[in-house]
Amino acid sequence: MHIRDIATAEYFTSRDGCRLSELLHPKNDPDFSMDMSLCHCILGPGEATVPHHLARQTEVYYILSGEGKMHIGAEEAKILPGQTVPVPPGAVQWIANTGTGDLIFLAICQPQWREADEVIGE
């Protein structure tokens, strides 16, 4: 059985500027064999990721708390807790925290997120 506790998770800042913890990722646990990854992500008030795209992954954002604005290509929309936003492979994307508290969300990638597949800039 594979159980990760967010209370003991380690975080790092990704190249797009988001603080995240890889809760599920095959590279971190050889017993987790699914070709997907799940990250717990945090953006502080006024913070935003830089425009980027994933070369081969479909990514789904699930908003847990806070509020923000999601940008995909030329589209943008307000995002709130309980909402999901799918991002197709190759789509330029970025997310901004427009609230007064942390914007906390899950990022699910399939196939698994790899830093080598993340392209910074448009």
N, CA, C and O of each residue as an XYZ file, in Angstrom:
488
protein
N       0.849     -1.178      0.000
C       0.000      0.000      0.000
C       0.895      1.242      0.000
O       1.886      1.307      0.728
N       0.537      2.201     -0.810
C       1.326      3.425     -0.928
C       0.538      4.591     -0.323
O      -0.515      4.967     -0.838
N       1.052      5.160      0.770
C       0.391      6.300      1.409
C       1.417      7.417      1.569
O       2.487      7.208      2.141
N       1.089      8.595      1.066
C       1.932      9.780      1.271
C       1.128     10.768      2.102
O      -0.060     10.968      1.849
N       1.753     11.377      3.075
C       1.094     12.336      3.955
C       1.588     13.735      3.605
O       2.788     14.004      3.651
N       0.665     14.619      3.259
C       1.027     15.983      2.871
C       1.748     16.704      4.009
O       2.529     17.622      3.760
N       1.495     16.301      5.250
C       2.139     16.937      6.398
C       3.649     16.711      6.414
O       4.387     17.501      7.003
N       4.114     15.638      5.772
C       5.550     15.347      5.755
C       6.146     15.447      4.350
O       7.290     15.049      4.127
N       5.378     15.971      3.418
C       5.843     16.060      2.035
C       6.945     17.110      1.885
O       6.942     18.135      2.566
N       7.878     16.835      0.990
C       8.938     17.789      0.680
C       8.530     18.594     -0.547
O       7.975     18.051     -1.503
N       8.811     19.899     -0.510
C       8.448     20.801     -1.599
C       9.695     21.336     -2.277
O      10.759     21.425     -1.665
N       9.557     21.688     -3.537
C      10.603     22.386     -4.274
C       9.918     23.373     -5.211
O       8.719     23.266     -5.466
N      10.675     24.322     -5.716
C      10.129     25.285     -6.666
C      10.468     24.812     -8.069
O      11.635     24.641     -8.420
N       9.427     24.603     -8.864
C       9.621     24.131    -10.236
C      10.107     25.280    -11.112
O      10.095     26.438    -10.697
N      10.527     24.953    -12.307
C      11.050     25.971    -13.225
C      10.002     27.000    -13.612
O      10.351     28.110    -14.016
N       8.713     26.652    -13.495
C       7.670     27.623    -13.822
C       7.333     28.537    -12.642
O       6.497     29.431    -12.775
N       7.978     28.323    -11.484
C       7.817     29.201    -10.338
C       6.830     28.744     -9.288
O       6.553     29.494     -8.351
N       6.292     27.554     -9.405
C       5.308     27.030     -8.455
C       6.020     26.181     -7.401
O       6.944     25.434     -7.725
N       5.588     26.296     -6.126
C       6.076     25.389     -5.086
C       5.239     24.127     -5.146
O       4.010     24.193     -5.119
N       5.893     22.983     -5.227
C       5.120     21.753     -5.357
C       5.791     20.581     -4.680
O       6.997     20.565     -4.435
N       4.952     19.596     -4.387
C       5.398     18.324     -3.838
C       4.856     17.222     -4.728
O       3.660     17.184     -5.019
N       5.720     16.335     -5.156
C       5.294     15.198     -5.970
C       4.746     14.113     -5.043
O       5.494     13.304     -4.495
N       3.430     14.117     -4.884
C       2.811     13.139     -3.987
C       2.846     11.741     -4.567
O       3.099     10.773     -3.851
N       2.594     11.633     -5.852
C       2.672     10.347     -6.550
C       3.480     10.538     -7.824
O       3.130     11.348     -8.682
N       4.550      9.793     -7.931
C       5.378      9.854     -9.136
C       6.213      8.577     -9.190
O       6.850      8.215     -8.200
N       6.218      7.898    -10.323
C       6.971      6.646    -10.415
C       8.447      6.768    -10.051
O       9.030      5.815     -9.534
N       9.063      7.922    -10.311
C      10.498      8.058     -9.995
C      10.764      8.062     -8.490
O      11.879      7.772     -8.058
N       9.730      8.394     -7.679
C       9.897      8.458     -6.232
C       9.535      7.160     -5.520
O       9.887      6.968     -4.356
N       8.842      6.282     -6.209
C       8.395      5.040     -5.582
C       8.310      3.951     -6.644
O       7.405      3.977     -7.479
N       9.223      3.006     -6.627
C       9.218      1.958     -7.651
C       7.968      1.089     -7.639
O       7.676      0.416     -8.628
N       7.221      1.094     -6.526
C       5.990      0.303     -6.462
C       4.811      1.019     -7.116
O       3.776      0.402     -7.370
N       4.960      2.318     -7.391
C       3.912      3.082     -8.056
C       4.197      3.026     -9.551
O       5.076      3.730    -10.048
N       3.455      2.190    -10.260
C       3.786      1.909    -11.653
C       2.882      2.606    -12.669
O       3.058      2.412    -13.872
N       1.934      3.401    -12.225
C       1.058      4.095    -13.171
C       1.839      5.187    -13.897
O       2.703      5.837    -13.308
N       1.531      5.385    -15.181
C       2.223      6.412    -15.965
C       1.484      7.744    -15.824
O       0.936      8.285    -16.784
N       1.490      8.246    -14.596
C       0.880      9.535    -14.280
C       1.591     10.085    -13.055
O       2.357      9.381    -12.398
N       1.329     11.353    -12.754
C       1.883     11.940    -11.541
C       0.852     12.877    -10.926
O      -0.033     13.395    -11.606
N       0.994     13.077     -9.620
C       0.092     13.940     -8.864
C       0.937     14.844     -7.985
O       1.706     14.372     -7.148
N       0.788     16.152     -8.183
C       1.537     17.136     -7.399
C       0.591     18.012     -6.602
O      -0.485     18.375     -7.079
N       0.994     18.349     -5.392
C       0.308     19.324     -4.547
C       1.054     20.636     -4.755
O       2.261     20.709     -4.529
N       0.335     21.674     -5.187
C       0.963     22.920     -5.628
C       0.472     24.106     -4.819
O      -0.689     24.164     -4.414
N       1.382     25.060     -4.588
C       1.050     26.252     -3.805
C       1.622     27.483     -4.493
O       2.795     27.523     -4.865
N       0.748     28.502     -4.656
C       1.174     29.831     -5.104
C       0.721     30.825     -4.045
O      -0.451     30.833     -3.671
N       1.627     31.659     -3.559
C       1.277     32.671     -2.569
C       0.518     33.829     -3.205
O       0.454     33.937     -4.429
N      -0.057     34.696     -2.372
C      -0.797     35.853     -2.875
C       0.074     36.681     -3.836
O       1.228     36.989     -3.541
N      -0.505     37.026     -4.978
C       0.208     37.823     -5.978
C       1.191     37.051     -6.834
O       1.757     37.615     -7.771
N       1.410     35.782     -6.543
C       2.349     34.980     -7.326
C       1.662     34.390     -8.553
O       0.442     34.227     -8.586
N       2.472     34.076     -9.556
C       1.983     33.433    -10.780
C       3.093     32.564    -11.340
O       4.276     32.853    -11.162
N       2.700     31.504    -12.014
C       3.700     30.734    -12.749
C       4.026     31.501    -14.025
O       3.267     32.373    -14.447
N       5.144     31.173    -14.625
C       5.499     31.797    -15.897
C       4.847     30.988    -17.021
O       4.607     29.791    -16.860
N       4.562     31.623    -18.148
C       3.999     30.863    -19.267
C       4.910     29.682    -19.621
O       6.130     29.817    -19.720
N       4.283     28.535    -19.805
C       5.016     27.313    -20.120
C       4.055     26.332    -20.773
O       2.841     26.539    -20.775
N       4.608     25.273    -21.320
C       3.756     24.183    -21.793
C       4.466     22.856    -21.560
O       5.687     22.790    -21.424
N       3.668     21.821    -21.520
C       4.194     20.467    -21.391
C       4.161     19.827    -22.771
O       3.128     19.817    -23.440
N       5.278     19.307    -23.178
C       5.425     18.811    -24.552
C       4.525     17.618    -24.860
O       4.033     17.495    -25.982
N       4.299     16.732    -23.877
C       3.558     15.517    -24.196
C       2.485     15.137    -23.187
O       1.757     14.168    -23.401
N       2.375     15.876    -22.099
C       1.434     15.512    -21.045
C       0.122     16.297    -21.161
O       0.103     17.473    -21.526
N      -0.960     15.607    -20.840
C      -2.212     16.279    -20.521
C      -2.139     16.570    -19.036
O      -1.769     15.698    -18.250
N      -2.488     17.786    -18.643
C      -2.444     18.168    -17.235
C      -3.836     18.609    -16.801
O      -4.532     19.308    -17.538
N      -4.233     18.203    -15.616
C      -5.509     18.634    -15.060
C      -5.216     19.318    -13.729
O      -4.557     18.751    -12.857
N      -5.713     20.539    -13.586
C      -5.627     21.266    -12.326
C      -6.930     21.057    -11.562
O      -8.015     21.158    -12.135
N      -6.821     20.766    -10.275
C      -7.984     20.698     -9.394
C      -7.738     21.690     -8.269
O      -6.794     21.532     -7.494
N      -8.586     22.719     -8.176
C      -8.384     23.797     -7.217
C      -8.932     23.375     -5.851
O     -10.107     23.029     -5.722
N      -8.065     23.408     -4.834
C      -8.440     23.035     -3.473
C      -8.865     24.246     -2.643
O      -9.876     24.196     -1.942
N      -8.090     25.337     -2.722
C      -8.430     26.538     -1.957
C      -7.804     27.762     -2.605
O      -6.845     27.666     -3.372
N      -8.371     28.910     -2.276
C      -7.906     30.171     -2.837
C      -8.667     30.508     -4.108
O      -9.647     29.853     -4.465
N      -8.194     31.539     -4.775
C      -8.800     31.926     -6.051
C      -7.706     32.424     -6.972
O      -6.662     32.906     -6.534
N      -7.971     32.296     -8.242
C      -6.952     32.694     -9.191
C      -7.508     32.882    -10.576
O      -8.718     32.940    -10.792
N      -6.586     32.975    -11.502
C      -6.941     33.102    -12.904
C      -6.077     32.110    -13.680
O      -4.854     32.089    -13.546
N      -6.739     31.292    -14.490
C      -6.070     30.295    -15.326
C      -5.981     30.833    -16.733
O      -6.948     31.384    -17.259
N      -4.825     30.674    -17.342
C      -4.585     31.109    -18.711
C      -4.170     29.898    -19.537
O      -3.219     29.202    -19.180
N      -4.865     29.645    -20.623
C      -4.500     28.587    -21.570
C      -4.601     29.200    -22.957
O      -5.685     29.570    -23.407
N      -3.452     29.304    -23.634
C      -3.441     29.972    -24.932
C      -3.945     31.399    -24.766
O      -3.466     32.125    -23.895
N      -4.904     31.810    -25.587
C      -5.474     33.158    -25.519
C      -6.645     33.247    -24.547
O      -7.191     34.332    -24.348
N      -7.046     32.126    -23.936
C      -8.190     32.116    -23.023
C      -7.738     32.341    -21.587
O      -6.637     31.949    -21.199
N      -8.605     32.979    -20.805
C      -8.368     33.109    -19.372
C      -9.704     33.047    -18.655
O     -10.737     33.453    -19.189
N      -9.664     32.529    -17.429
C     -10.893     32.402    -16.649
C     -10.557     32.396    -15.166
O      -9.491     31.938    -14.754
N     -11.498     32.918    -14.366
C     -11.380     32.871    -12.915
C     -11.543     31.421    -12.476
O     -12.348     30.676    -13.034
N     -10.761     31.033    -11.465
C     -10.843     29.672    -10.940
C     -11.074     29.724     -9.435
O     -10.549     30.590     -8.736
N     -11.875     28.772     -8.956
C     -12.270     28.715     -7.552
C     -12.189     27.271     -7.042
O     -12.101     26.339     -7.842
N     -12.218     27.080     -5.719
C     -12.167     25.727     -5.169
C     -13.274     24.832     -5.739
O     -14.408     25.263     -5.944
N     -12.904     23.579     -5.986
C     -13.842     22.593     -6.521
C     -13.861     22.529     -8.027
O     -14.529     21.667     -8.597
N     -13.139     23.428     -8.694
C     -13.136     23.432    -10.162
C     -11.934     22.664    -10.705
O     -10.872     22.612    -10.086
N     -12.131     22.078    -11.865
C     -11.043     21.409    -12.581
C     -10.823     22.112    -13.903
O     -11.756     22.642    -14.506
N      -9.563     22.110    -14.351
C      -9.210     22.727    -15.622
C      -8.265     21.777    -16.356
O      -7.137     21.580    -15.906
N      -8.696     21.176    -17.486
C      -7.783     20.338    -18.263
C      -6.953     21.198    -19.207
O      -7.448     22.165    -19.785
N      -5.686     20.831    -19.354
C      -4.766     21.528    -20.253
C      -4.196     20.492    -21.217
O      -3.525     19.553    -20.788
N      -4.459     20.655    -22.529
C      -3.936     19.672    -23.482
C      -2.423     19.794    -23.678
O      -1.851     20.851    -23.412
N      -1.777     18.730    -24.135
C      -0.341     18.786    -24.401
C      -0.020     19.916    -25.382
O      -0.741     20.134    -26.355
N       1.062     20.620    -25.110
C       1.532     21.673    -26.012
C       0.853     23.014    -25.840
O       1.274     23.987    -26.466
N      -0.186     23.110    -25.014
C      -0.893     24.381    -24.822
C      -0.114     25.265    -23.848
O       0.239     24.824    -22.754
N       0.154     26.509    -24.244
C       0.821     27.443    -23.352
C      -0.141     27.783    -22.219
O      -1.302     28.119    -22.450
N       0.364     27.691    -20.988
C      -0.479     27.867    -19.814
C       0.271     28.610    -18.722
O       1.500     28.586    -18.655
N      -0.498     29.266    -17.873
C       0.034     29.793    -16.625
C      -1.129     30.081    -15.701
O      -2.256     30.294    -16.150
N      -0.853     30.088    -14.405
C      -1.886     30.281    -13.394
C      -1.414     31.364    -12.436
O      -0.242     31.407    -12.064
N      -2.336     32.242    -12.037
C      -2.014     33.353    -11.142
C      -2.918     33.309     -9.925
O      -4.100     32.982    -10.029
N      -2.357     33.639     -8.770
C      -3.120     33.763     -7.538
C      -3.643     35.190     -7.459
O      -2.860     36.135     -7.368
N      -4.961     35.350     -7.492
C      -5.574     36.676     -7.425
C      -6.204     36.946     -6.059
O      -6.833     37.985     -5.860
N      -6.040     36.026     -5.130
C      -6.652     36.164     -3.814
C      -5.691     36.692     -2.766
O      -4.567     37.091     -3.070
N      -6.162     36.686     -1.514
C      -5.355     37.189     -0.403
C      -4.655     36.076      0.372
O      -3.784     36.349      1.198
N      -5.026     34.830      0.112
C      -4.375     33.678      0.742
C      -3.712     32.824     -0.312
O      -3.719     33.165     -1.495
N      -3.137     31.709      0.116
C      -2.491     30.801     -0.834
C      -3.508     30.215     -1.812
O      -4.647     29.929     -1.443
N      -3.084     30.044     -3.047
C      -3.828     29.274     -4.046
C      -3.231     27.878     -4.007
O      -2.053     27.688     -4.308
N      -4.048     26.904     -3.636
C      -3.573     25.529     -3.475
C      -4.352     24.644     -4.433
O      -5.581     24.694     -4.490
N      -3.619     23.832     -5.183
C      -4.267     22.993     -6.179
C      -3.471     21.722     -6.402
O      -2.295     21.632     -6.048
N      -4.132     20.749     -6.993
C      -3.477     19.520     -7.425
C      -3.218     19.626     -8.919
O      -4.034     20.175     -9.659
N      -2.100     19.107     -9.355
C      -1.787     19.014    -10.781
C      -1.579     17.537    -11.101
O      -0.660     16.899    -10.588
N      -2.440     17.014    -11.948
C      -2.380     15.611    -12.342
C      -1.900     15.560    -13.785
O      -2.501     16.181    -14.661
N      -0.835     14.834    -14.035
C      -0.283     14.726    -15.389
C      -0.304     13.285    -15.857
O      -0.009     12.354    -15.107
N      -0.664     13.134    -17.127
C      -0.612     11.818    -17.763
C      -0.140     12.014    -19.201
O      -0.781     12.754    -19.947
N       0.952     11.385    -19.614
C       1.846     10.567    -18.778
C       2.518     11.424    -17.709
O       2.335     12.640    -17.676
N       3.286     10.795    -16.850
C       3.895     11.455    -15.705
C       4.668     12.716    -16.097
O       5.271     12.783    -17.168
N       4.636     13.723    -15.199
C       5.388     14.958    -15.397
C       6.871     14.659    -15.372
O       7.365     13.921    -14.519
N       7.568     15.249    -16.329
C       9.034     15.183    -16.374
C       9.548     16.574    -16.630
O       9.056     17.254    -17.530
N      10.515     17.014    -15.874
C      11.067     18.367    -16.044
C      11.542     18.593    -17.480
O      11.429     19.701    -18.005
N      12.070     17.554    -18.110
C      12.571     17.680    -19.479
C      11.465     18.003    -20.477
O      11.750     18.520    -21.557
N      10.199     17.708    -20.138
C       9.075     17.980    -21.029
C       8.446     19.357    -20.808
O       7.555     19.765    -21.552
N       8.918     20.071    -19.775
C       8.357     21.389    -19.473
C       9.159     22.454    -20.221
O      10.361     22.616    -20.009
N       8.465     23.170    -21.095
C       9.095     24.203    -21.904
C       8.664     25.561    -21.359
O       7.478     25.889    -21.366
N       9.631     26.351    -20.886
C       9.346     27.656    -20.312
C       9.285     28.688    -21.439
O      10.110     28.674    -22.353
N       8.298     29.582    -21.361
C       8.095     30.607    -22.384
C       7.080     30.156    -23.407
O       6.708     28.984    -23.465
N       6.645     31.084    -24.198
C       5.590     30.771    -25.177
C       6.144     30.271    -26.480
O       5.383     29.968    -27.399
